[in-house]
Amino acid sequence: MGRENLPQISIPPYILRIKPYVPGKPIEEVKRELGLKKVIKLASNENPLGPSPKAIQAIKEYAAQVNLYPDGGGWRLRKVLSEKLGLERENIILGNGSDEIVSLITRVFLREGEEVIIGDPSFLMYSIDAQLSGGKVISVSLKDFRLDLKKMKEAITSKTRLIFIDNPNNPTGTIVKEDEVRDFLDKLPPHILVIFDEAYYEYVDDPGYPQTLDFVKEERNVIILRTFSKIYGLAGLRVGYGIAKKEIIAVLNRARSPFNVNSLAQVAALASLEDEDQVKRSRKLIEEEKEFLYSRLRKLGLSFIPTQANFILIKIGKGAGKIEQALLRRGIIVRGMAGYDLSEYIRVTIGTRKQNEEFLGSLQKILSSAG
């Protein structure tokens, strides 16, 4: 559709320049398009174990009450989270997924022409939301597939307002460490807000991972983003949260819709927080299957980026796009990386042993036939 088909109203040019986010294809769509009976989705970093049984039971028990509006402030969920984190309820904001909080941040703290610094590549929504507010995106290339905090700090100007640090990085799975982050935050200009996106932090096993909650307790200008979509397996319910000093949260709440997190999401999140065994099972699965995938990928002669998340960035070569499509025809959905300017790579969610074996078996056959 061209601009001539749009309503005769003024549309800011920065809106028309935005490249929409393209999510991974859903299983049912692939089945319908390709006539497949079985499809494995390893594209969106979902938890292959699914949600906690306690969360499922909580949803069933609450289902009859969905005629009522949800708790607009998420009082109970914020209370439980605050106790778990050693903070106060006023330090927490809930979102319809943590990506909604990214939207709130750019809407509240960014004006047209002001700058946002991100790693390149990073989660695509940082750039999209910044552009929606008319912001200018300053992309700083990763160094050895890791965020280059030194270069990001050098990119700061008087117009810089926001800096996004996804840690672990999406799509590489790499992290920046405590000493690097503290050095980065040292003497940062007061007009800058730093956002630590920790969607995958529960999977991290590196002891050098930053303890960012300390930065909030130190009253620094930071926001931490976390989610129930990944290790808690609630991606379909869309519930995440932000953590910051009270003054920042209070301002964000002025822009938040009053019923942004639905009732089923809230009760499922509360039940998930009670099930530590589910978290341990999920973490154990990823730790074991990560090593399994590493060893098999090495046997296939493929290089990859060691990950601290629940996905692996794998270098396929110039034919990566064709390999992605060939896997799709076999009923295995992986994430192509052309949208991240990593056209020789695919990103694969770490699944169950059976899912991983099917992926590897199909990949090996495709590579053999291509060779």
C-alpha positions as CSV (number, residue, x, y, z in Angstrom):
1,M,0.0,0.0,0.0
2,G,1.4,3.4,-1.0
3,R,1.0,6.7,0.7
4,E,-1.7,7.7,-1.8
5,N,-4.0,5.2,-0.1
6,L,-3.5,6.7,3.3
7,P,-6.0,9.1,4.9
8,Q,-5.3,12.7,3.9
9,I,-3.7,13.6,7.2
10,S,-0.2,14.6,8.1
11,I,2.1,11.7,8.9
12,P,5.5,12.5,10.4
13,P,8.2,11.3,8.0
14,Y,10.0,9.5,10.8
15,I,7.0,7.2,11.2
16,L,7.2,6.2,7.5
17,R,10.9,5.4,7.8
18,I,10.3,2.7,10.4
19,K,10.8,-0.9,9.4
20,P,8.1,-3.0,11.2
21,Y,9.2,-5.7,13.6
22,V,8.5,-9.1,12.0
23,P,7.8,-11.8,14.7
24,G,8.6,-15.5,14.2
25,K,5.9,-17.4,12.3
26,P,3.4,-19.2,14.6
27,I,3.2,-23.0,14.4
28,E,-0.4,-23.1,13.1
29,E,0.4,-20.7,10.2
30,V,3.4,-22.9,9.1
31,K,1.2,-26.0,9.3
32,R,-1.5,-24.4,7.2
33,E,0.9,-22.9,4.6
34,L,3.1,-25.9,4.1
35,G,0.5,-28.7,4.8
36,L,2.5,-30.1,7.7
37,K,1.2,-32.1,10.6
38,K,4.1,-31.5,12.9
39,V,6.1,-28.3,13.4
40,I,8.8,-27.4,16.0
41,K,9.2,-23.8,16.8
42,L,12.8,-22.8,17.8
43,A,12.6,-19.1,16.7
44,S,11.2,-17.0,19.6
45,N,13.2,-18.1,22.6
46,E,10.2,-19.6,24.4
47,N,10.5,-22.1,27.2
48,P,10.1,-25.6,25.8
49,L,8.8,-26.9,29.2
50,G,5.9,-24.6,29.1
51,P,4.5,-22.7,32.2
52,S,4.5,-23.9,35.7
53,P,1.6,-26.4,36.5
54,K,0.8,-23.9,39.4
55,A,0.3,-21.2,36.8
56,I,-2.0,-23.3,34.7
57,Q,-4.1,-24.2,37.8
58,A,-4.2,-20.5,38.8
59,I,-5.5,-19.6,35.4
60,K,-8.2,-22.3,35.5
61,E,-9.4,-21.2,39.0
62,Y,-9.6,-17.5,38.0
63,A,-11.1,-18.0,34.5
64,A,-14.7,-17.5,35.8
65,Q,-13.8,-14.0,37.0
66,V,-12.6,-12.5,33.7
67,N,-15.8,-10.5,33.5
68,L,-14.1,-8.2,36.0
69,Y,-11.4,-5.7,35.2
70,P,-7.9,-6.6,36.4
71,D,-6.2,-4.9,39.3
72,G,-5.1,-1.8,37.4
73,G,-2.0,-1.3,39.6
74,G,-1.1,-4.9,40.0
75,W,-0.8,-4.3,43.7
76,R,-0.3,-8.0,44.8
77,L,2.1,-8.9,42.0
78,R,4.2,-5.8,42.7
79,K,4.2,-6.6,46.4
80,V,5.5,-10.1,45.9
81,L,8.1,-9.0,43.4
82,S,9.3,-6.2,45.7
83,E,9.7,-8.7,48.6
84,K,11.6,-11.0,46.3
85,L,13.9,-8.2,45.1
86,G,14.4,-6.5,48.4
87,L,12.8,-3.3,47.2
88,E,9.4,-1.5,47.6
89,R,6.3,-1.7,45.5
90,E,6.9,1.9,44.3
91,N,10.1,0.7,42.6
92,I,8.2,-1.6,40.2
93,I,6.0,-1.0,37.2
94,L,4.2,-3.8,35.4
95,G,3.9,-4.0,31.6
96,N,2.1,-5.9,28.9
97,G,5.4,-7.7,28.3
98,S,8.6,-5.8,29.1
99,D,8.5,-4.4,25.6
100,E,5.5,-2.3,26.6
101,I,7.7,-0.7,29.2
102,V,10.3,0.1,26.4
103,S,7.5,2.0,24.7
104,L,6.6,3.8,27.8
105,I,10.2,4.8,28.4
106,T,10.6,6.3,24.9
107,R,7.2,8.0,25.0
108,V,8.0,9.7,28.4
109,F,11.7,10.4,28.2
110,L,12.4,11.1,24.5
111,R,11.5,14.1,22.3
112,E,11.9,14.5,18.5
113,G,15.5,14.9,17.5
114,E,16.9,13.6,20.8
115,E,19.2,10.6,20.7
116,V,19.1,7.0,21.8
117,I,22.2,4.8,21.9
118,I,21.9,1.1,21.2
119,G,24.2,-1.8,20.3
120,D,24.2,-3.1,16.8
121,P,22.6,-5.6,16.7
122,S,20.3,-5.4,19.6
123,F,16.6,-6.1,20.2
124,L,14.8,-4.4,17.3
125,M,12.1,-2.8,19.4
126,Y,14.5,-0.3,20.9
127,S,15.0,1.3,17.5
128,I,11.4,1.1,16.5
129,D,10.1,2.7,19.7
130,A,12.7,5.4,19.6
131,Q,11.7,6.3,16.1
132,L,8.0,6.4,17.0
133,S,8.9,9.3,19.3
134,G,10.9,11.0,16.6
135,G,14.2,10.1,18.3
136,K,17.5,9.6,16.5
137,V,19.0,6.2,16.9
138,I,22.8,6.0,17.3
139,S,23.9,2.4,16.6
140,V,27.3,1.3,18.0
141,S,28.6,-1.9,16.5
142,L,29.3,-4.9,18.8
143,K,32.9,-5.9,19.4
144,D,33.5,-9.6,19.2
145,F,29.7,-10.0,19.3
146,R,29.5,-8.2,22.7
147,L,28.2,-4.7,23.5
148,D,31.1,-2.2,23.2
149,L,30.4,-0.1,26.3
150,K,33.5,2.0,25.7
151,K,32.3,3.1,22.2
152,M,28.8,3.5,23.5
153,K,30.0,5.9,26.1
154,E,32.1,7.8,23.5
155,A,28.9,8.2,21.4
156,I,27.2,10.3,24.1
157,T,26.3,13.9,23.2
158,S,24.3,16.6,24.8
159,K,21.3,15.2,22.9
160,T,21.6,11.7,24.3
161,R,18.7,10.8,26.5
162,L,18.5,7.0,26.6
163,I,21.0,4.1,26.4
164,F,19.7,0.5,26.0
165,I,21.9,-2.4,27.2
166,D,20.4,-5.8,26.5
167,N,22.3,-8.1,28.8
168,P,22.3,-10.9,27.7
169,N,22.3,-9.4,24.2
170,N,19.6,-10.4,21.7
171,P,20.5,-11.9,19.3
172,T,24.1,-12.9,20.3
173,G,23.5,-14.2,23.8
174,T,26.7,-12.5,25.1
175,I,26.9,-10.4,28.3
176,V,28.8,-7.4,29.6
177,K,30.2,-7.8,33.1
178,E,30.0,-6.0,36.5
179,D,33.3,-4.2,36.2
180,E,32.6,-3.0,32.7
181,V,29.1,-1.8,33.6
182,R,30.3,0.1,36.7
183,D,33.0,1.8,34.7
184,F,30.4,2.7,32.0
185,L,28.0,4.2,34.6
186,D,30.8,6.2,36.3
187,K,30.5,9.9,35.7
188,L,27.6,9.5,33.2
189,P,25.9,12.8,32.5
190,P,22.8,13.4,34.6
191,H,20.5,13.9,31.6
192,I,20.9,10.2,30.5
193,L,18.8,7.2,31.5
194,V,20.3,3.7,31.1
195,I,18.0,0.8,30.5
196,F,19.2,-2.7,31.3
197,D,17.1,-5.3,29.5
198,E,17.5,-8.5,31.4
199,A,14.9,-10.7,29.7
200,Y,17.2,-13.7,29.9
201,Y,19.0,-13.0,33.2
202,E,17.7,-16.1,34.9
203,Y,19.7,-18.3,32.4
204,V,23.0,-16.5,33.1
205,D,25.6,-18.7,34.9
206,D,28.6,-16.3,34.6
207,P,29.6,-15.1,38.0
208,G,30.7,-11.8,36.6
209,Y,27.1,-10.9,35.6
210,P,26.2,-7.4,36.9
211,Q,24.0,-7.1,40.0
212,T,22.0,-4.2,38.6
213,L,19.6,-4.1,41.5
214,D,22.4,-2.5,43.4
215,F,22.3,0.4,40.9
216,V,18.6,1.0,41.7
217,K,19.4,0.9,45.5
218,E,22.1,3.4,44.8
219,E,19.5,5.8,43.3
220,R,21.2,5.8,39.9
221,N,19.3,6.8,36.7
222,V,18.7,3.2,35.5
223,I,15.7,1.0,34.7
224,I,15.9,-2.8,34.8
225,L,13.5,-4.7,32.5
226,R,12.6,-8.3,33.3
227,T,9.9,-10.6,32.0
228,F,7.8,-13.7,32.7
229,S,7.9,-14.7,29.0
230,K,11.1,-16.6,29.0
231,I,12.1,-18.8,31.9
232,Y,8.6,-18.7,33.4
233,G,7.0,-19.8,30.1
234,L,4.2,-17.1,30.1
235,A,5.0,-15.5,26.7
236,G,1.4,-15.8,25.5
237,L,0.1,-13.8,28.5
238,R,2.4,-10.8,28.1
239,V,3.6,-9.8,31.5
240,G,6.9,-8.1,32.3
241,Y,8.1,-5.5,34.8
242,G,10.5,-2.6,35.2
243,I,12.6,-1.7,38.3
244,A,13.8,1.8,39.0
245,K,14.0,4.4,41.7
246,K,10.5,5.6,42.8
247,E,10.7,9.0,40.9
248,I,11.2,7.2,37.6
249,I,8.5,4.7,38.1
250,A,6.0,7.4,39.2
251,V,6.6,9.3,35.9
252,L,6.2,6.1,33.8
253,N,2.9,5.4,35.6
254,R,1.5,8.6,34.2
255,A,1.7,7.2,30.7
256,R,0.7,3.6,31.5
257,S,-2.8,2.4,30.6
258,P,-4.7,1.6,33.8
259,F,-5.5,-2.1,32.9
260,N,-2.4,-2.9,30.9
261,V,-1.7,-6.3,32.5
262,N,-4.7,-8.7,32.3
263,S,-6.0,-10.7,35.3
264,L,-4.9,-14.1,34.0
265,A,-1.4,-12.8,33.4
266,Q,-1.2,-11.5,37.0
267,V,-2.4,-14.6,38.7
268,A,-0.2,-16.8,36.5
269,A,2.8,-14.7,37.3
270,L,2.1,-14.9,41.0
271,A,1.8,-18.6,40.9
272,S,5.0,-18.9,38.8
273,L,6.9,-17.0,41.5
274,E,5.9,-19.7,44.0
275,D,7.3,-22.5,41.8
276,E,11.1,-22.4,42.2
277,D,11.3,-26.0,41.0
278,Q,10.0,-25.0,37.6
279,V,12.7,-22.3,37.3
280,K,15.4,-24.9,38.4
281,R,14.1,-27.4,35.8
282,S,14.1,-24.8,33.1
283,R,17.6,-23.6,33.9
284,K,18.9,-27.2,34.1
285,L,17.4,-28.1,30.7
286,I,19.1,-25.1,29.1
287,E,22.4,-25.8,30.7
288,E,22.4,-29.5,29.5
289,E,21.0,-28.9,26.1
290,K,23.3,-26.0,25.4
291,E,26.3,-28.3,25.9
292,F,24.7,-31.0,23.7
293,L,24.1,-28.5,20.9
294,Y,27.6,-27.1,21.2
295,S,29.1,-30.6,20.8
296,R,26.9,-31.5,17.8
297,L,27.4,-28.2,16.1
298,R,31.2,-28.6,16.4
299,K,30.9,-32.1,14.8
300,L,29.0,-30.5,11.9
301,G,31.9,-28.0,11.5
302,L,29.7,-25.0,12.3
303,S,30.8,-22.1,14.4
304,F,28.5,-20.4,17.0
305,I,28.6,-17.7,19.6
306,P,28.7,-19.2,23.2
307,T,25.6,-18.0,24.9
308,Q,24.4,-16.9,28.3
309,A,20.7,-17.1,27.2
310,N,18.4,-19.8,25.9
311,F,19.3,-19.4,22.3
312,I,22.4,-19.9,20.1
313,L,23.6,-17.7,17.2
314,I,24.9,-20.1,14.6
315,K,27.0,-19.2,11.6
316,I,25.8,-21.0,8.5
317,G,27.4,-18.9,5.7
318,K,26.2,-17.2,2.6
319,G,23.3,-19.7,2.2
320,A,21.8,-19.1,5.7
321,G,18.5,-17.8,4.3
322,K,18.1,-20.8,2.1
323,I,18.9,-23.1,5.0
324,E,16.3,-21.3,7.1
325,Q,13.7,-21.9,4.4
326,A,14.7,-25.5,4.0
327,L,14.3,-26.1,7.7
328,L,10.9,-24.5,7.6
329,R,9.8,-26.9,4.8
330,R,10.8,-29.7,7.2
331,G,8.6,-28.2,9.9
332,I,11.4,-26.6,12.0
333,I,11.1,-22.8,12.5
334,V,14.3,-21.0,13.3
335,R,15.1,-17.2,13.2
336,G,16.8,-15.8,10.2
337,M,19.1,-12.9,11.1
338,A,19.0,-10.8,7.9
339,G,16.9,-8.2,9.8
340,Y,19.8,-7.9,12.3
341,D,22.4,-7.5,9.5
342,L,23.7,-11.0,10.3
343,S,22.7,-12.6,7.0
344,E,25.1,-15.5,7.4
345,Y,23.6,-16.6,10.7
346,I,20.5,-18.2,12.2
347,R,19.3,-18.0,15.8
348,V,18.0,-21.2,17.3
349,T,16.1,-21.5,20.6
350,I,17.4,-24.2,22.8
351,G,14.7,-26.8,23.0
352,T,14.2,-30.3,24.6
353,R,16.6,-33.1,23.6
354,K,14.0,-34.5,21.1
355,Q,13.5,-31.1,19.5
356,N,17.2,-30.4,19.4
357,E,17.9,-33.8,17.8
358,E,15.3,-33.2,15.2
359,F,16.7,-29.8,14.4
360,L,20.3,-31.1,14.1
361,G,19.2,-34.1,12.1
362,S,17.4,-32.0,9.6
363,L,20.2,-29.4,9.5
364,Q,22.8,-32.1,8.8
365,K,20.7,-33.6,5.9
366,I,20.2,-30.1,4.4
367,L,23.9,-29.2,4.6
368,S,24.8,-32.6,3.1
369,S,22.5,-32.2,0.2
370,A,23.6,-28.6,-0.4
371,G,27.3,-29.8,-0.4
